[in-house]
Amino acid sequence: MRIIVQKFQKICLNGHQLSVQSSRQLDPDEFCPKCGTSVISTCQTCEAPIAGWYEPDGIAYFGPREADKPSYCKKCATPFPWTEQVLNNAIELIALDDALSDEDKQLIKTAIPDLLVDTPRTQLAEAKFKKVFPKVSGFVKDSMYNLLVDVLSETAKKSLFPD
């Protein structure tokens, strides 16, 4: 009989990964040493654990193992706080650009969530983003790049920011 141990992540509300452990227990007074925000190990909506990785019994692992930081809860599909912050900040950045029409602002706002994950809507979102992004002011464009480059899906990142 094979036993598979599920590892769980502890991540602060700003998205700093702190550790992976075997149990879901969390010190209720734990804060991130990088930014000082609260640390979670479960979805704040449905309380599903934030998965790390699986370790099959009897297999030896050497070296560091890193778990991906999820953007959305795998049980209820709610964005995690760090994903929600990126979405809200991107929308707020676009609102700061006085050079964009309200129609252009709305077009890019609706595209952003579909750029974070690879879905059938990602290509449409890329087209919307590419249509409006050249019109965006330089200061907003730089900030958007810095905000989104680490959270975009790989497909969107290659298409929008090919470097």
C-alpha positions, 0 to 999 in steps of 0.5 A, spaced: 500 500 500 502 506 497 501 512 502 501 519 499 503 525 503 499 532 502 504 538 503 500 544 504 503 551 503 503 557 508 502 564 504 501 571 506 496 575 504 501 579 499 503 572 496 509 571 499 510 563 500 513 562 507 513 554 507 510 547 506 508 543 511 505 536 512 499 539 517 494 544 516 495 547 523 497 555 523 499 559 528 493 564 529 498 570 530 503 568 524 505 574 520 510 575 514 517 576 516 517 580 509 511 585 509 508 584 516 501 581 513 497 575 516 499 568 513 494 563 511 494 556 509 487 555 507 482 559 502 478 564 506 472 563 502 471 555 503 477 553 508 480 548 503 487 548 504 492 551 500 496 545 496 503 544 496 506 538 493 505 530 494 510 526 496 509 518 495 511 514 500 518 510 499 521 515 494 527 519 496 527 527 494 533 531 494 534 538 494 529 544 494 522 543 492 518 549 491 510 549 490 507 553 485 503 559 488 496 558 486 492 564 483 485 561 485 482 556 490 482 549 487 475 548 491 471 554 490 475 558 484 475 564 488 481 568 487 486 568 493 488 575 496 494 576 492 491 575 486 485 579 488 490 585 489 493 584 482 486 585 479 484 590 483 491 594 482 491 593 475 484 596 474 486 602 479 492 603 474 488 603 468 483 608 471 489 613 473 490 614 465 486 620 463 488 619 456 484 613 455 477 613 453 472 610 458 471 605 453 478 603 452 479 603 460 473 598 460 476 593 454 482 592 458 479 591 465 475 586 462 481 583 459 485 582 465 482 576 469 483 572 463 490 574 462 492 570 468 490 563 466 490 559 460 483 558 458 479 559 451 478 566 453 485 568 453 486 569 446 480 574 446 483 577 452 490 578 449 487 581 443 483 586 447 489 588 451 494 589 445 488 593 442 488 598 448 495 597 451 499 602 445 494 608 447 496 607 455 501 613 458 508 611 459 507 611 467 501 606 467 504 602 462 511 601 466 507 600 472 502 595 469 508 591 466 511 590 473 504 588 476 502 583 471 509 580 468 509 575 474 502 573 474 500 572 467 499 566 464 505 563 460 501 564 454 499 571 455 506 573 457 509 570 451 504 574 447 504 581 450 511 582 453 516 577 448 523 579 451 
